[in-house]
């Protein structure tokens, strides 16, 4: 639904960056707690992202990590 409000791309990028900065400590604490679980479930999902060279994508991996208290954190590299 278009509300008619226009926001520049730079503003949106800055808002996303700021949101990431605010959420990072929460994510890090949650991941640390999950990794202390006695049981972990981890899945490896290969995906292409970024540029390796012109026309070529890098092979990257997305790892959702599930802990024993029904917590989940998503890592990517």
Secondary structure as UniProt FT lines:
FT   HELIX           9..35
FT   STRAND          41..53
FT   TURN            54..55
FT   STRAND          56..66
FT   TURN            68..69
FT   STRAND          72..76
//
